[in-house]
Amino acid sequence: MIIPWQEIEQETLNSLIESFVLREGTDYGEHERSLEQKVDDVRRQLKSGEVVLVWSELHETVNIMPRGRSAPGRRKFSLIACYD
């Protein structure tokens, strides 16, 4: 399920992004980038819609994926709906 990043508390979103970057953010370029720069890049991609937060019901985890790779037929998930 796609989770709207706007509905997640800022501290939680920061933790999700940082965890993702630490797990996936290996540098192979000429210049190594800081953790803060990588986190800012992912945040920019979330805001622009290039990537989305995806909840895996099978693994009970959240991942960050390119919009087109979040699997066809996935429904949008609203955190607000969970509290109704």
mmCIF file as gemmi writes it, N, C-alpha and C atoms, coordinates in Angstrom:
data_model
loop_
_atom_site.group_PDB
_atom_site.id
_atom_site.type_symbol
_atom_site.label_atom_id
_atom_site.label_alt_id
_atom_site.label_comp_id
_atom_site.label_asym_id
_atom_site.label_entity_id
_atom_site.label_seq_id
_atom_site.pdbx_PDB_ins_code
_atom_site.Cartn_x
_atom_site.Cartn_y
_atom_site.Cartn_z
_atom_site.occupancy
_atom_site.B_iso_or_equiv
_atom_site.pdbx_formal_charge
_atom_site.auth_seq_id
_atom_site.auth_asym_id
_atom_site.pdbx_PDB_model_num
ATOM 1 N N . MET Axp A 1 ? 0.837 -1.172 0 1 0 ? 1 A 1
ATOM 2 C CA . MET Axp A 1 ? 0 0 0 1 0 ? 1 A 1
ATOM 3 C C . MET Axp A 1 ? 0.884 1.237 0 1 0 ? 1 A 1
ATOM 4 N N . ILE Axp A 2 ? 0.481 2.243 -0.736 1 0 ? 2 A 1
ATOM 5 C CA . ILE Axp A 2 ? 1.209 3.504 -0.748 1 0 ? 2 A 1
ATOM 6 C C . ILE Axp A 2 ? 0.751 4.342 0.435 1 0 ? 2 A 1
ATOM 7 N N . ILE Axp A 3 ? 1.704 4.849 1.191 1 0 ? 3 A 1
ATOM 8 C CA . ILE Axp A 3 ? 1.412 5.685 2.356 1 0 ? 3 A 1
ATOM 9 C C . ILE Axp A 3 ? 1.737 7.127 2 1 0 ? 3 A 1
ATOM 10 N N . PRO Axp A 4 ? 0.782 8.047 2.086 1 0 ? 4 A 1
ATOM 11 C CA . PRO Axp A 4 ? 1.08 9.459 1.818 1 0 ? 4 A 1
ATOM 12 C C . PRO Axp A 4 ? 2.088 9.998 2.839 1 0 ? 4 A 1
ATOM 13 N N . TRP Axp A 5 ? 3.232 10.438 2.36 1 0 ? 5 A 1
ATOM 14 C CA . TRP Axp A 5 ? 4.286 10.912 3.265 1 0 ? 5 A 1
ATOM 15 C C . TRP Axp A 5 ? 3.834 12.123 4.067 1 0 ? 5 A 1
ATOM 16 N N . GLN Axp A 6 ? 2.886 12.893 3.543 1 0 ? 6 A 1
ATOM 17 C CA . GLN Axp A 6 ? 2.409 14.1 4.218 1 0 ? 6 A 1
ATOM 18 C C . GLN Axp A 6 ? 1.658 13.78 5.505 1 0 ? 6 A 1
ATOM 19 N N . GLU Axp A 7 ? 1.198 12.548 5.648 1 0 ? 7 A 1
ATOM 20 C CA . GLU Axp A 7 ? 0.406 12.162 6.815 1 0 ? 7 A 1
ATOM 21 C C . GLU Axp A 7 ? 1.254 11.552 7.936 1 0 ? 7 A 1
ATOM 22 N N . ILE Axp A 8 ? 2.554 11.514 7.739 1 0 ? 8 A 1
ATOM 23 C CA . ILE Axp A 8 ? 3.447 10.93 8.738 1 0 ? 8 A 1
ATOM 24 C C . ILE Axp A 8 ? 4.099 12.049 9.537 1 0 ? 8 A 1
ATOM 25 N N . GLU Axp A 9 ? 4.189 11.852 10.849 1 0 ? 9 A 1
ATOM 26 C CA . GLU Axp A 9 ? 4.847 12.849 11.695 1 0 ? 9 A 1
ATOM 27 C C . GLU Axp A 9 ? 6.269 13.076 11.203 1 0 ? 9 A 1
ATOM 28 N N . GLN Axp A 10 ? 6.73 14.314 11.291 1 0 ? 10 A 1
ATOM 29 C CA . GLN Axp A 10 ? 8.037 14.708 10.767 1 0 ? 10 A 1
ATOM 30 C C . GLN Axp A 10 ? 9.178 13.852 11.317 1 0 ? 10 A 1
ATOM 31 N N . GLU Axp A 11 ? 9.178 13.612 12.61 1 0 ? 11 A 1
ATOM 32 C CA . GLU Axp A 11 ? 10.246 12.816 13.227 1 0 ? 11 A 1
ATOM 33 C C . GLU Axp A 11 ? 10.25 11.385 12.693 1 0 ? 11 A 1
ATOM 34 N N . THR Axp A 12 ? 9.061 10.818 12.521 1 0 ? 12 A 1
ATOM 35 C CA . THR Axp A 12 ? 8.946 9.46 11.984 1 0 ? 12 A 1
ATOM 36 C C . THR Axp A 12 ? 9.417 9.413 10.541 1 0 ? 12 A 1
ATOM 37 N N . LEU Axp A 13 ? 9.013 10.404 9.749 1 0 ? 13 A 1
ATOM 38 C CA . LEU Axp A 13 ? 9.441 10.467 8.352 1 0 ? 13 A 1
ATOM 39 C C . LEU Axp A 13 ? 10.962 10.587 8.265 1 0 ? 13 A 1
ATOM 40 N N . ASN Axp A 14 ? 11.535 11.437 9.097 1 0 ? 14 A 1
ATOM 41 C CA . ASN Axp A 14 ? 12.997 11.581 9.113 1 0 ? 14 A 1
ATOM 42 C C . ASN Axp A 14 ? 13.671 10.241 9.408 1 0 ? 14 A 1
ATOM 43 N N . SER Axp A 15 ? 13.141 9.509 10.381 1 0 ? 15 A 1
ATOM 44 C CA . SER Axp A 15 ? 13.712 8.204 10.741 1 0 ? 15 A 1
ATOM 45 C C . SER Axp A 15 ? 13.589 7.203 9.598 1 0 ? 15 A 1
ATOM 46 N N . LEU Axp A 16 ? 12.435 7.198 8.921 1 0 ? 16 A 1
ATOM 47 C CA . LEU Axp A 16 ? 12.235 6.294 7.787 1 0 ? 16 A 1
ATOM 48 C C . LEU Axp A 16 ? 13.223 6.591 6.667 1 0 ? 16 A 1
ATOM 49 N N . ILE Axp A 17 ? 13.37 7.879 6.346 1 0 ? 17 A 1
ATOM 50 C CA . ILE Axp A 17 ? 14.278 8.267 5.266 1 0 ? 17 A 1
ATOM 51 C C . ILE Axp A 17 ? 15.72 7.934 5.635 1 0 ? 17 A 1
ATOM 52 N N . GLU Axp A 18 ? 16.113 8.27 6.851 1 0 ? 18 A 1
ATOM 53 C CA . GLU Axp A 18 ? 17.49 8.005 7.278 1 0 ? 18 A 1
ATOM 54 C C . GLU Axp A 18 ? 17.787 6.508 7.268 1 0 ? 18 A 1
ATOM 55 N N . SER Axp A 19 ? 16.848 5.708 7.748 1 0 ? 19 A 1
ATOM 56 C CA . SER Axp A 19 ? 17.023 4.26 7.745 1 0 ? 19 A 1
ATOM 57 C C . SER Axp A 19 ? 17.185 3.74 6.32 1 0 ? 19 A 1
ATOM 58 N N . PHE Axp A 20 ? 16.363 4.247 5.408 1 0 ? 20 A 1
ATOM 59 C CA . PHE Axp A 20 ? 16.446 3.852 4.006 1 0 ? 20 A 1
ATOM 60 C C . PHE Axp A 20 ? 17.807 4.212 3.42 1 0 ? 20 A 1
ATOM 61 N N . VAL Axp A 21 ? 18.257 5.437 3.669 1 0 ? 21 A 1
ATOM 62 C CA . VAL Axp A 21 ? 19.538 5.897 3.124 1 0 ? 21 A 1
ATOM 63 C C . VAL Axp A 21 ? 20.691 5.063 3.674 1 0 ? 21 A 1
ATOM 64 N N . LEU Axp A 22 ? 20.662 4.767 4.954 1 0 ? 22 A 1
ATOM 65 C CA . LEU Axp A 22 ? 21.731 3.966 5.547 1 0 ? 22 A 1
ATOM 66 C C . LEU Axp A 22 ? 21.754 2.547 4.983 1 0 ? 22 A 1
ATOM 67 N N . ARG Axp A 23 ? 20.572 2.038 4.654 1 0 ? 23 A 1
ATOM 68 C CA . ARG Axp A 23 ? 20.454 0.681 4.119 1 0 ? 23 A 1
ATOM 69 C C . ARG Axp A 23 ? 20.807 0.63 2.632 1 0 ? 23 A 1
ATOM 70 N N . GLU Axp A 24 ? 20.418 1.669 1.877 1 0 ? 24 A 1
ATOM 71 C CA . GLU Axp A 24 ? 20.524 1.636 0.418 1 0 ? 24 A 1
ATOM 72 C C . GLU Axp A 24 ? 21.534 2.616 -0.164 1 0 ? 24 A 1
ATOM 73 N N . GLY Axp A 25 ? 22.081 3.508 0.633 1 0 ? 25 A 1
ATOM 74 C CA . GLY Axp A 25 ? 22.829 4.646 0.104 1 0 ? 25 A 1
ATOM 75 C C . GLY Axp A 25 ? 24.316 4.475 -0.053 1 0 ? 25 A 1
ATOM 76 N N . THR Axp A 26 ? 24.755 3.468 -0.765 1 0 ? 26 A 1
ATOM 77 C CA . THR Axp A 26 ? 26.182 3.29 -1.01 1 0 ? 26 A 1
ATOM 78 C C . THR Axp A 26 ? 26.654 4.271 -2.076 1 0 ? 26 A 1
ATOM 79 N N . ASP Axp A 27 ? 27.798 4.918 -1.839 1 0 ? 27 A 1
ATOM 80 C CA . ASP Axp A 27 ? 28.377 5.852 -2.81 1 0 ? 27 A 1
ATOM 81 C C . ASP Axp A 27 ? 29.335 5.124 -3.738 1 0 ? 27 A 1
ATOM 82 N N . TYR Axp A 28 ? 29.19 5.388 -5.029 1 0 ? 28 A 1
ATOM 83 C CA . TYR Axp A 28 ? 30.144 4.874 -6.007 1 0 ? 28 A 1
ATOM 84 C C . TYR Axp A 28 ? 30.679 5.998 -6.874 1 0 ? 28 A 1
ATOM 85 N N . GLY Axp A 29 ? 30.276 7.213 -6.601 1 0 ? 29 A 1
ATOM 86 C CA . GLY Axp A 29 ? 30.686 8.354 -7.411 1 0 ? 29 A 1
ATOM 87 C C . GLY Axp A 29 ? 32.045 8.888 -7.016 1 0 ? 29 A 1
ATOM 88 N N . GLU Axp A 30 ? 32.454 9.921 -7.738 1 0 ? 30 A 1
ATOM 89 C CA . GLU Axp A 30 ? 33.749 10.546 -7.491 1 0 ? 30 A 1
ATOM 90 C C . GLU Axp A 30 ? 33.772 11.257 -6.144 1 0 ? 30 A 1
ATOM 91 N N . HIS Axp A 31 ? 32.639 11.841 -5.764 1 0 ? 31 A 1
ATOM 92 C CA . HIS Axp A 31 ? 32.55 12.578 -4.507 1 0 ? 31 A 1
ATOM 93 C C . HIS Axp A 31 ? 31.531 11.908 -3.597 1 0 ? 31 A 1
ATOM 94 N N . GLU Axp A 32 ? 31.95 11.57 -2.403 1 0 ? 32 A 1
ATOM 95 C CA . GLU Axp A 32 ? 31.039 10.967 -1.44 1 0 ? 32 A 1
ATOM 96 C C . GLU Axp A 32 ? 30.109 12.042 -0.895 1 0 ? 32 A 1
ATOM 97 N N . ARG Axp A 33 ? 28.853 11.696 -0.711 1 0 ? 33 A 1
ATOM 98 C CA . ARG Axp A 33 ? 27.86 12.643 -0.21 1 0 ? 33 A 1
ATOM 99 C C . ARG Axp A 33 ? 27.556 12.31 1.239 1 0 ? 33 A 1
ATOM 100 N N . SER Axp A 34 ? 27.237 13.348 2.009 1 0 ? 34 A 1
ATOM 101 C CA . SER Axp A 34 ? 26.943 13.162 3.428 1 0 ? 34 A 1
ATOM 102 C C . SER Axp A 34 ? 25.568 12.528 3.608 1 0 ? 34 A 1
ATOM 103 N N . LEU Axp A 35 ? 25.348 11.975 4.787 1 0 ? 35 A 1
ATOM 104 C CA . LEU Axp A 35 ? 24.041 11.413 5.127 1 0 ? 35 A 1
ATOM 105 C C . LEU Axp A 35 ? 22.964 12.48 4.977 1 0 ? 35 A 1
ATOM 106 N N . GLU Axp A 36 ? 23.241 13.679 5.447 1 0 ? 36 A 1
ATOM 107 C CA . GLU Axp A 36 ? 22.272 14.775 5.359 1 0 ? 36 A 1
ATOM 108 C C . GLU Axp A 36 ? 21.915 15.087 3.907 1 0 ? 36 A 1
ATOM 109 N N . GLN Axp A 37 ? 22.895 15.084 3.018 1 0 ? 37 A 1
ATOM 110 C CA . GLN Axp A 37 ? 22.629 15.346 1.604 1 0 ? 37 A 1
ATOM 111 C C . GLN Axp A 37 ? 21.759 14.249 1 1 0 ? 37 A 1
ATOM 112 N N . LYS Axp A 38 ? 22.048 13.01 1.351 1 0 ? 38 A 1
ATOM 113 C CA . LYS Axp A 38 ? 21.26 11.889 0.83 1 0 ? 38 A 1
ATOM 114 C C . LYS Axp A 38 ? 19.827 11.938 1.349 1 0 ? 38 A 1
ATOM 115 N N . VAL Axp A 39 ? 19.661 12.256 2.628 1 0 ? 39 A 1
ATOM 116 C CA . VAL Axp A 39 ? 18.323 12.377 3.217 1 0 ? 39 A 1
ATOM 117 C C . VAL Axp A 39 ? 17.556 13.497 2.52 1 0 ? 39 A 1
ATOM 118 N N . ASP Axp A 40 ? 18.214 14.622 2.282 1 0 ? 40 A 1
ATOM 119 C CA . ASP Axp A 40 ? 17.574 15.74 1.578 1 0 ? 40 A 1
ATOM 120 C C . ASP Axp A 40 ? 17.144 15.337 0.17 1 0 ? 40 A 1
ATOM 121 N N . ASP Axp A 41 ? 17.973 14.547 -0.515 1 0 ? 41 A 1
ATOM 122 C CA . ASP Axp A 41 ? 17.626 14.069 -1.859 1 0 ? 41 A 1
ATOM 123 C C . ASP Axp A 41 ? 16.361 13.215 -1.834 1 0 ? 41 A 1
ATOM 124 N N . VAL Axp A 42 ? 16.297 12.298 -0.884 1 0 ? 42 A 1
ATOM 125 C CA . VAL Axp A 42 ? 15.123 11.417 -0.794 1 0 ? 42 A 1
ATOM 126 C C . VAL Axp A 42 ? 13.882 12.234 -0.44 1 0 ? 42 A 1
ATOM 127 N N . ARG Axp A 43 ? 14.02 13.185 0.477 1 0 ? 43 A 1
ATOM 128 C CA . ARG Axp A 43 ? 12.883 14.04 0.848 1 0 ? 43 A 1
ATOM 129 C C . ARG Axp A 43 ? 12.385 14.826 -0.381 1 0 ? 43 A 1
ATOM 130 N N . ARG Axp A 44 ? 13.31 15.343 -1.177 1 0 ? 44 A 1
ATOM 131 C CA . ARG Axp A 44 ? 12.943 16.075 -2.394 1 0 ? 44 A 1
ATOM 132 C C . ARG Axp A 44 ? 12.202 15.148 -3.362 1 0 ? 44 A 1
ATOM 133 N N . GLN Axp A 45 ? 12.677 13.914 -3.492 1 0 ? 45 A 1
ATOM 134 C CA . GLN Axp A 45 ? 12.027 12.96 -4.382 1 0 ? 45 A 1
ATOM 135 C C . GLN Axp A 45 ? 10.633 12.591 -3.892 1 0 ? 45 A 1
ATOM 136 N N . LEU Axp A 46 ? 10.446 12.493 -2.587 1 0 ? 46 A 1
ATOM 137 C CA . LEU Axp A 46 ? 9.105 12.246 -2.034 1 0 ? 46 A 1
ATOM 138 C C . LEU Axp A 46 ? 8.182 13.412 -2.361 1 0 ? 46 A 1
ATOM 139 N N . LYS Axp A 47 ? 8.663 14.629 -2.133 1 0 ? 47 A 1
ATOM 140 C CA . LYS Axp A 47 ? 7.844 15.819 -2.38 1 0 ? 47 A 1
ATOM 141 C C . LYS Axp A 47 ? 7.475 15.967 -3.849 1 0 ? 47 A 1
ATOM 142 N N . SER Axp A 48 ? 8.383 15.585 -4.735 1 0 ? 48 A 1
ATOM 143 C CA . SER Axp A 48 ? 8.119 15.716 -6.173 1 0 ? 48 A 1
ATOM 144 C C . SER Axp A 48 ? 7.283 14.558 -6.718 1 0 ? 48 A 1
ATOM 145 N N . GLY Axp A 49 ? 7.143 13.496 -5.928 1 0 ? 49 A 1
ATOM 146 C CA . GLY Axp A 49 ? 6.368 12.343 -6.375 1 0 ? 49 A 1
ATOM 147 C C . GLY Axp A 49 ? 7.178 11.311 -7.142 1 0 ? 49 A 1
ATOM 148 N N . GLU Axp A 50 ? 8.49 11.508 -7.232 1 0 ? 50 A 1
ATOM 149 C CA . GLU Axp A 50 ? 9.344 10.534 -7.924 1 0 ? 50 A 1
ATOM 150 C C . GLU Axp A 50 ? 9.373 9.197 -7.198 1 0 ? 50 A 1
ATOM 151 N N . VAL Axp A 51 ? 9.329 9.25 -5.87 1 0 ? 51 A 1
ATOM 152 C CA . VAL Axp A 51 ? 9.325 8.039 -5.056 1 0 ? 51 A 1
ATOM 153 C C . VAL Axp A 51 ? 8.147 8.094 -4.089 1 0 ? 51 A 1
ATOM 154 N N . VAL Axp A 52 ? 7.762 6.934 -3.588 1 0 ? 52 A 1
ATOM 155 C CA . VAL Axp A 52 ? 6.638 6.836 -2.651 1 0 ? 52 A 1
ATOM 156 C C . VAL Axp A 52 ? 7.018 5.927 -1.489 1 0 ? 52 A 1
ATOM 157 N N . LEU Axp A 53 ? 6.316 6.095 -0.383 1 0 ? 53 A 1
ATOM 158 C CA . LEU Axp A 53 ? 6.446 5.184 0.753 1 0 ? 53 A 1
ATOM 159 C C . LEU Axp A 53 ? 5.495 4.024 0.515 1 0 ? 53 A 1
ATOM 160 N N . VAL Axp A 54 ? 5.993 2.812 0.653 1 0 ? 54 A 1
ATOM 161 C CA . VAL Axp A 54 ? 5.175 1.627 0.392 1 0 ? 54 A 1
ATOM 162 C C . VAL Axp A 54 ? 5.201 0.714 1.613 1 0 ? 54 A 1
ATOM 163 N N . TRP Axp A 55 ? 4.008 0.37 2.101 1 0 ? 55 A 1
ATOM 164 C CA . TRP Axp A 55 ? 3.861 -0.56 3.22 1 0 ? 55 A 1
ATOM 165 C C . TRP Axp A 55 ? 3.723 -1.964 2.658 1 0 ? 55 A 1
ATOM 166 N N . SER Axp A 56 ? 4.567 -2.875 3.123 1 0 ? 56 A 1
ATOM 167 C CA . SER Axp A 56 ? 4.472 -4.277 2.741 1 0 ? 56 A 1
ATOM 168 C C . SER Axp A 56 ? 3.691 -5.012 3.821 1 0 ? 56 A 1
ATOM 169 N N . GLU Axp A 57 ? 2.497 -5.47 3.463 1 0 ? 57 A 1
ATOM 170 C CA . GLU Axp A 57 ? 1.692 -6.233 4.417 1 0 ? 57 A 1
ATOM 171 C C . GLU Axp A 57 ? 2.369 -7.567 4.737 1 0 ? 57 A 1
ATOM 172 N N . LEU Axp A 58 ? 3.019 -8.148 3.749 1 0 ? 58 A 1
ATOM 173 C CA . LEU Axp A 58 ? 3.677 -9.436 3.928 1 0 ? 58 A 1
ATOM 174 C C . LEU Axp A 58 ? 4.822 -9.345 4.937 1 0 ? 58 A 1
ATOM 175 N N . HIS Axp A 59 ? 5.664 -8.323 4.785 1 0 ? 59 A 1
ATOM 176 C CA . HIS Axp A 59 ? 6.843 -8.181 5.643 1 0 ? 59 A 1
ATOM 177 C C . HIS Axp A 59 ? 6.639 -7.209 6.798 1 0 ? 59 A 1
ATOM 178 N N . GLU Axp A 60 ? 5.506 -6.509 6.789 1 0 ? 60 A 1
ATOM 179 C CA . GLU Axp A 60 ? 5.193 -5.502 7.806 1 0 ? 60 A 1
ATOM 180 C C . GLU Axp A 60 ? 6.319 -4.481 7.931 1 0 ? 60 A 1
ATOM 181 N N . THR Axp A 61 ? 6.723 -3.958 6.758 1 0 ? 61 A 1
ATOM 182 C CA . THR Axp A 61 ? 7.779 -2.952 6.697 1 0 ? 61 A 1
ATOM 183 C C . THR Axp A 61 ? 7.374 -1.825 5.758 1 0 ? 61 A 1
ATOM 184 N N . VAL Axp A 62 ? 8.037 -0.687 5.924 1 0 ? 62 A 1
ATOM 185 C CA . VAL Axp A 62 ? 7.855 0.446 5.019 1 0 ? 62 A 1
ATOM 186 C C . VAL Axp A 62 ? 9.125 0.574 4.198 1 0 ? 62 A 1
ATOM 187 N N . ASN Axp A 63 ? 8.963 0.798 2.889 1 0 ? 63 A 1
ATOM 188 C CA . ASN Axp A 63 ? 10.11 0.997 2.021 1 0 ? 63 A 1
ATOM 189 C C . ASN Axp A 63 ? 9.861 2.219 1.153 1 0 ? 63 A 1
ATOM 190 N N . ILE Axp A 64 ? 10.908 2.743 0.561 1 0 ? 64 A 1
ATOM 191 C CA . ILE Axp A 64 ? 10.808 3.872 -0.36 1 0 ? 64 A 1
ATOM 192 C C . ILE Axp A 64 ? 11.136 3.329 -1.737 1 0 ? 64 A 1
ATOM 193 N N . MET Axp A 65 ? 10.209 3.532 -2.683 1 0 ? 65 A 1
ATOM 194 C CA . MET Axp A 65 ? 10.368 2.961 -4.015 1 0 ? 65 A 1
ATOM 195 C C . MET Axp A 65 ? 10.038 3.999 -5.073 1 0 ? 65 A 1
ATOM 196 N N . PRO Axp A 66 ? 10.626 3.863 -6.275 1 0 ? 66 A 1
ATOM 197 C CA . PRO Axp A 66 ? 10.217 4.729 -7.381 1 0 ? 66 A 1
ATOM 198 C C . PRO Axp A 66 ? 8.724 4.545 -7.635 1 0 ? 66 A 1
ATOM 199 N N . ARG Axp A 67 ? 8.032 5.625 -7.952 1 0 ? 67 A 1
ATOM 200 C CA . ARG Axp A 67 ? 6.578 5.579 -8.117 1 0 ? 67 A 1
ATOM 201 C C . ARG Axp A 67 ? 6.132 4.435 -9.027 1 0 ? 67 A 1
ATOM 202 N N . GLY Axp A 68 ? 6.742 4.249 -10.153 1 0 ? 68 A 1
ATOM 203 C CA . GLY Axp A 68 ? 6.325 3.227 -11.108 1 0 ? 68 A 1
ATOM 204 C C . GLY Axp A 68 ? 6.595 1.804 -10.664 1 0 ? 68 A 1
ATOM 205 N N . ARG Axp A 69 ? 7.424 1.613 -9.653 1 0 ? 69 A 1
ATOM 206 C CA . ARG Axp A 69 ? 7.79 0.265 -9.205 1 0 ? 69 A 1
ATOM 207 C C . ARG Axp A 69 ? 7.061 -0.147 -7.945 1 0 ? 69 A 1
ATOM 208 N N . SER Axp A 70 ? 6.077 0.627 -7.524 1 0 ? 70 A 1
ATOM 209 C CA . SER Axp A 70 ? 5.388 0.305 -6.274 1 0 ? 70 A 1
ATOM 210 C C . SER Axp A 70 ? 4.321 -0.762 -6.47 1 0 ? 70 A 1
ATOM 211 N N . ALA Axp A 71 ? 4.38 -1.458 -7.587 1 0 ? 71 A 1
ATOM 212 C CA . ALA Axp A 71 ? 3.517 -2.593 -7.914 1 0 ? 71 A 1
ATOM 213 C C . ALA Axp A 71 ? 2.145 -2.145 -8.379 1 0 ? 71 A 1
ATOM 214 N N . PRO Axp A 72 ? 1.733 -2.63 -9.542 1 0 ? 72 A 1
ATOM 215 C CA . PRO Axp A 72 ? 0.426 -2.275 -10.077 1 0 ? 72 A 1
ATOM 216 C C . PRO Axp A 72 ? -0.692 -2.76 -9.168 1 0 ? 72 A 1
ATOM 217 N N . GLY Axp A 73 ? -1.738 -1.986 -9.121 1 0 ? 73 A 1
ATOM 218 C CA . GLY Axp A 73 ? -2.897 -2.367 -8.337 1 0 ? 73 A 1
ATOM 219 C C . GLY Axp A 73 ? -2.791 -2.058 -6.864 1 0 ? 73 A 1
ATOM 220 N N . ARG Axp A 74 ? -1.696 -1.477 -6.447 1 0 ? 74 A 1
ATOM 221 C CA . ARG Axp A 74 ? -1.583 -1.119 -5.024 1 0 ? 74 A 1
ATOM 222 C C . ARG Axp A 74 ? -2.548 0.015 -4.74 1 0 ? 74 A 1
ATOM 223 N N . ARG Axp A 75 ? -3.201 -0.106 -3.615 1 0 ? 75 A 1
ATOM 224 C CA . ARG Axp A 75 ? -4.142 0.941 -3.253 1 0 ? 75 A 1
ATOM 225 C C . ARG Axp A 75 ? -3.452 1.961 -2.359 1 0 ? 75 A 1
ATOM 226 N N . LYS Axp A 76 ? -3.981 3.169 -2.388 1 0 ? 76 A 1
ATOM 227 C CA . LYS Axp A 76 ? -3.436 4.219 -1.537 1 0 ? 76 A 1
ATOM 228 C C . LYS Axp A 76 ? -3.878 3.956 -0.108 1 0 ? 76 A 1
ATOM 229 N N . PHE Axp A 77 ? -2.994 4.152 0.818 1 0 ? 77 A 1
ATOM 230 C CA . PHE Axp A 77 ? -3.244 3.907 2.232 1 0 ? 77 A 1
ATOM 231 C C . PHE Axp A 77 ? -3.263 5.242 2.947 1 0 ? 77 A 1
ATOM 232 N N . SER Axp A 78 ? -4.283 5.491 3.715 1 0 ? 78 A 1
ATOM 233 C CA . SER Axp A 78 ? -4.364 6.741 4.46 1 0 ? 78 A 1
ATOM 234 C C . SER Axp A 78 ? -4.231 6.457 5.945 1 0 ? 78 A 1
ATOM 235 N N . LEU Axp A 79 ? -3.282 7.114 6.575 1 0 ? 79 A 1
ATOM 236 C CA . LEU Axp A 79 ? -3.108 6.944 8.016 1 0 ? 79 A 1
ATOM 237 C C . LEU Axp A 79 ? -4.32 7.453 8.775 1 0 ? 79 A 1
ATOM 238 N N . ILE Axp A 80 ? -4.968 8.466 8.245 1 0 ? 80 A 1
ATOM 239 C CA . ILE Axp A 80 ? -6.146 9.032 8.896 1 0 ? 80 A 1
ATOM 240 C C . ILE Axp A 80 ? -7.238 7.972 9.007 1 0 ? 80 A 1
ATOM 241 N N . ALA Axp A 81 ? -7.375 7.155 7.964 1 0 ? 81 A 1
ATOM 242 C CA . ALA Axp A 81 ? -8.403 6.115 7.97 1 0 ? 81 A 1
ATOM 243 C C . ALA Axp A 81 ? -8.173 5.1 9.087 1 0 ? 81 A 1
ATOM 244 N N . CYS Axp A 82 ? -6.924 4.919 9.486 1 0 ? 82 A 1
ATOM 245 C CA . CYS Axp A 82 ? -6.62 3.958 10.548 1 0 ? 82 A 1
ATOM 246 C C . CYS Axp A 82 ? -7.167 4.391 11.9 1 0 ? 82 A 1
ATOM 247 N N . TYR Axp A 83 ? -7.377 5.661 12.074 1 0 ? 83 A 1
ATOM 248 C CA . TYR Axp A 83 ? -7.796 6.177 13.369 1 0 ? 83 A 1
ATOM 249 C C . TYR Axp A 83 ? -9.299 6.408 13.462 1 0 ? 83 A 1
ATOM 250 N N . ASP Axp A 84 ? -10.019 6.131 12.383 1 0 ? 84 A 1
ATOM 251 C CA . ASP Axp A 84 ? -11.482 6.321 12.406 1 0 ? 84 A 1
ATOM 252 C C . ASP Axp A 84 ? -12.159 5.24 13.214 1 0 ? 84 A 1
